[in-house]
Amino acid sequence: MSATTNRDGLAVPGPGRRTRTVDVLVVGAGPAGLAAAARLAAAGAGTVEVVDREEQAGGVPRHCYHSGFGLRELRRPMSGPAYARHWCELAAGAGATVRTGVSVTGWAEQPGRGTLALDTTSPAGLERLTARAVVLATGARERPRSARLVPGTRPAGVFTTGELQQAVHLRHQRIGTRALVVGAEPVGYSAVRTLRGAGVEVAAMVTDQPRHQSSWASGFGARLHHRIPLLTGTTVTGLLGGGRLAGVALRHRDGRTTTVACDTVVFTGDWIPDHELARLGGIALDRGTRGPAVDTAFRTAAPGVFAVGNLLHAVEPAGTAAREGRLVAGPVLRHLAGGVWPGGQVPVEVDAPLRWVAPNRIDPRGPRPPLGRFTLRTTRTAGRLSALIITQDGRFLHRERLRRGSVPNRPLYASADWIDRADPDGGPVVISAG
């Protein structure tokens, strides 16, 4: 249905489109969105509604059947589905409304021009939701094979980790007999566990990095206990096969080329924020994270629009996303109460080999990051003597040693103790590795 506009050129509800008003609209029913809704509803934020395009709430943990969820924030180990149910029940119990099967199709007008209104579609029809505050918690997704520009045929048997887990745990499909896992970060080892649980032999794990990027226990267990080779410094150069995958072509660091016979390949990691809704609203994106640019209070450049979770930093554990969801409640409540915020925002940028930093805006007169730190990623492995150096306009602000060195695809953390030394009227703050 095409949109109609009024004399000012703004979209107005078309025929058959219902309109409703809520106090807070949360887009995304993963751990971050549900935790935000639970805290806001319990704090008396008014009508709090969560919408999600999936048929079930809970986000990615719904199809992660391994344990380890909830250890830090809930103090007890849980499976992914149990963890998802916990946040669904907490949000509903606090009084938030959680609606699934609802796709947000766009903004009725650009955020920042007054009204915050989003158009949705669902089996119940078309609807326009107007809100006093919007929390974007749309998460992140893995790049599929096509986005990674891997050449070859297009056979069956090619998955991302999320597709694999949904096929095994939600749809109970047969996967294959022998698989290659591309990637050696934590999610890659999660894919290994899913494959082995489905009775699939894992031929090898492949990474273009000089070592794996997961915990010592994961790497040790996969190689020695399960006898799964780890091929480092290796890239995928093509997929082979007709109707079904027959093998994967590889190139090693020394120039050798080999082929691994397999009927299944799983591309893991290589995350990108699911930022489409933010982009449609003209909300400024950070060039490093590719998610919305936010300050230490999770505020985007559009007044009343906040963003949390892996939309900001693809990808951190579910517990980190849930904690951010809880912490965004304070800034949202302050906005609803008409609180006055400090002045402008100073960009925070990184130099190579660092990839990005989140949050990526500060106000030296404003709040510290809710988690008390900045999260970064690097493109290069470095030793224990590496350090982070923070400057502004050539002026030294802070230096700290990296206690564990740095590894691609694993987070680095920088202290926030230096913020009050930054000039609120100065240029960007730059974080570099020394």
N, C-alpha and C positions, 0 to 999 in steps of 0.2 A: 504494500500500500504506500503510495507516495505521500510525503509530508505536506501539510498545508501551512501557510504562514499568515501573520496578520500584517497590518499596514507598516509595522516597523521591521518586517522581514524576519520575525521570530516564529519558531515552530509552534503550532497550536495543535491540540488533540484532533485527530481525524475522526471520521465516522466510526463508531463502535469502540473507540479507545476510552477506557475508564480512567479516571484520575483519582488519586489518593494522596494524602499528605502524612508524612511520618516525621519524627524528630531526627532520628539517625538512620541512615540507610547504609548497610554494610554489604559490599559486593564481594562475594567469595565466602564459601562455608567450609574452609579448611581450618586448621588449628588457630591461625592468626585471626581470621574473621570471627570465628565462634568465641574465642577468648575475649575479643573486644566487645562483642555483643553481650556476653555474660556479665562482664564487669560494668558496662554502661547501663544495662537494664537493672542490675542490682544497686547501682548508685543513684537510681532515680532519674535517668536521662530522658524519660518519657517513652514514647513509642519507638522501639528499636526493632528493625526488621533486617533480616539477612536473606539475600537471594543468591542462588547458585544454579548454573546451567546443568549440573549433573543431577541424576535422578536420586542420589543419596548424598546427604551432607557428610562431612568429615575429611574431605580432601584426599591427598595422596596416601595417608596412613591407612585408609580403608582397604587398600590392596597390598599392604606391606605386612605379611603374616609373621615376620620374624619378631623376636622380643627386643627389648632395649628402649622402648618408648616410655616416657614418664619418669625416668630415673631421677633427673635433676629437679624438676618442678613439682612432681607428685610424690617423690620418694618411694616409688614402687615400680618394679618392671612390669610392662604391659606389652601385649602384641599391638600391631598397628590398628586393627579393627577395634580392639578394646579402647585404645587411646582415642580413636575417632568418636566412639560412642560416649566416652567421658565428656568430651567438649560439647557434643550435641545435647546431652542431658543437662549439662551445666547451663548452657545458653537458654534452653527451653524452661528449665526450672527457675531461672532468674526473671523470666517474663518476656524474653525476646521471642519474636516470631521468626521461624526458619522456614523458608520456602524453597523447594528444589524444583528442577525442571523449568527454571525461569532464566531466560537469556536476556541480558541487557544489550540492547541494540544500538544505543547511542545516547547523547545528551540532547535535551530539548533546546538548550542554548549553551554557548560556551561558558564553562565555569568561570567565576570571577566577575560576571556581569550582573550579579544580583541573585537570582533564583537558582537553586540547585535542583534540577529536574532531569530524570533519566527515563527513557522509554524502554519498556520490556515487552517480551512476548513469551507466552507459555501456552500449554493446552487449553487454559481458561480464556485465552484471548490476549488482546493488546491492552497495555496499561501504561500510564504515566505516573511516576512516583516523584513527588516533590519532597525535599528534605531540608532541614536546617543544617545538617552536616552529613558528609559522605565519607565513608572509610573504604578505600580500595584495598582489597586483600585477595587479589586474583592470582597470586602465586607465580610459579615458573613452570616451564616445560623443557624437555630435552629436544635438541635438534634432531630431526629424523635423518635418515641416510641421504635424502635428496638435498637437504640444506647443508650437509657436510661435503657435497660435491664428490661423492664416491662413485666412480664410473662403473659400468658393467650393465648386465641385464637386470630385469626387474622380477626376480623369482619370488615365490612364497618362502617364508621362513626368515624374514628380516623384521626385527623388532627394535624398539627402544625399551628401556627398563620398565617404564610405566605400561607400555603395551603388553610386555611379557607378563608382568604381575597381574594385570587385569585378565589376560587370557587364561592364566593358570588358576587364579584364586576366585575371580568373579564369574567367568564364563566356563570354567572347567574344561578347557579345550586341550587337545593333545598338541604338544609343541613340536617335537622332533626326537632324534636319537643322539645327535652329536652337535655340540655348539661351540662357537668361538665368541668370547666376550671382548668387546673393544672398549678399553678403559680400565683403569686400575685405581680409581678413587673409591670412597666408601660405597657409593651406589653400585659400582661394578661388582663388589663383593656381595652386595645384596642380590644382584642378578645371579651370581653363582649359586647362592643358597636357594633361590627360587628354582633354578634349573635342576639342581641336584634333587630338590624335593619333588620335582615333577618326573624324576627318573631319567633325566637327560645327562649324558656324559659331556663334560666340559673339556674340550681338546686343549685349550690354552686361553690365557688372557693376554691382551696386546695393549701396549701403551707407547706413545711416542716420547715419553719422558724417560730419564735415566733410571728411575725407580718407581715403585708404586707410591700412591699418595694417600693411603689409608693407614690405619693403625698397625703397629707391629704385629699384634695378635692376628688380625685378619690376613695379612700377607703371609705370616708364618704358617697359619693353619691351612690356607689354600695350597701353598706350595709343598709342604712337607706332609701334612696329615691327609689331604685329599689328592696329593700328587698332581696338581694343576700347574703346568709350566707358566712362567711369566716372561713374555717376550718384550723386553724394554728397547727403546730406541727404534721402534718398529711402527710402520704406518700401513694402513689398508689402501691398496691401489686398485682394487676391483672386486666385483662379485661375479661368480661364475654359475652357470646353470640356466635351464630353460624354465619349465613350469615350477620346479623346486630348486632351491639353492643347492649347488653341488660342491662349492668350495669358495675360499676367500684368498685372493692374491695379496701377498705382503712384500714390502721392501724393508730391509734391515739397515741399520745405521752404516754398516760397511759396504752397502751397495748390493748385497745379495738379494735375490728375489726367490721367494718360496710360495708354495700353495698349501693351505690347510684344507683337507677334505672335511666338510661338515654340511649338515642340512639346515642349520640354524645359526644366525649371527645376531648378537644383541649389541646395539650401539648405546653405550651408557654415558652419563655426564653430559658435558657441553651444554650447559643450561642457558636459557634466555628468559628474562622476565616476561610474563604474559601481560604486556603493557598496552594492548590494543585499545582498551577503553580509555586509558589515560591519554594516549596519542590522539584519539578521536576528539577528546575534549580540549585539545590544544595545551595540555599541561606539560610544562617543560620537563624533558627527560635528561638524565645525567648521561654524558657521552661515554663514561666508563662502565657503569652498571647497566645502562640501557633501560633502567627503570625510572620512575619519577624521581626528580631531584627533590630531596627532603632535608629539612633542618633537624635539629636535635629533639624537636617536639613532634616529629613525623608530619609536619606541615608541608604540603606541596606549595607551588607558586600560586595556586588558586585558593582564595580565602574559603574556609569551610571544608576543603577537601584534604583528607589525610591519607597516608599510605603506610602499610605495614607488611611485615613478613617477607617471603621470598620474592615478592614483586620488587623489592628493593635490593636484594643481595642473593642472587641465585648462585648456590643454594646453601642454606644453613639448615641444621637439624630442626625437626618439627617443634622441639621444645623451645628453641630460640624464637621461632615464629609466634608460638603461643604466648611467650613472655612479652614480646612486643605488642601483641594484641591486648594484653592486660594493661600495659603501660600507656597505650595511646588513649585510654579512657580519660586520664587527667587532662591532657590538652583539648580533647573533644568537649568535655564538660566545661572547661574554661571558655571555649568558643561559644557554647550554648548559653552561657551566663553573660555573654557580652564583654568578656574580659579584654583588657587592652594589652596587646603584645608589644615587646620591645621593637626597636627599629629594624633596619634592613638586614639582609642575609649576606654573608661573605662566602663565596664558593671555596670548597676544599678540593684540591686536585692532587694527582699523583704523577710522578715521573717514572719512566721505564727503569727497571723491569716490573714495577708495580702496575697492576691492571686497573684497579678501581678502589674507591673508598666509600663506605656508607656509615652514617649519614654523610652527605656531601655539601651541606650548607651549615653555617654556624652564625650565631649572633653573640659576640663576646659579652654582651650584657644580658643574654638570655639563659635558658636552662642548659645544663650539661646533658650529654647523651644519656638516655634512660638506662642503658646498660653500663654506663660509666666508661665507655670505650668506643673506639672507631674500629670497624671491621674492614680488612683489606684483603686483596688477592695479589699474587705475584705470578709472573710467567717463567721464573727461573729458580732453580734450587740453589740455596746459599747456606753457608755454615753457621755455626753458633756465634761467630764474632760479628755477624752482620748487625746493623743497627738501622733504626728509622730516624731520620732527621727532618724536623718540621720548621719551615721558614715562611716568612711573608715579606714580599718586596725586598728580598735579600737579607732580611733581619732574622737572626736565629731565635726560635721560640722554644724548641724542645729537642732532646735526643734521648733515645732509649735503646738498649740492646735487646735483640731478639733472643730470648732464652733458648728457644728450640730451633733456631734457624728458620728457613722458609722453604716451602714446597708448593708447587703449583696445585691448584684445586683444593687446597686446604687453607683455612682462614688464618690471617695474622691479625693481631690486635694492637692498637695504639692507645695509650693513655689519653684521657681528656683533660689532664691537669693543666695544659698550656692555654686553654681557650681564653681565659681572662687576660692573657698577655697579647692577644691578637688585637689589631687596630680595626674597630668596626667600620672605619671609613677607608681602610686600605684595600690593596688588591687581593687576589686569591691567596689562600694559604696552600702551600705546596708540601707534600710529604714525599720524601725520596729515601731510597735505600743506600746506606753508606758502607 
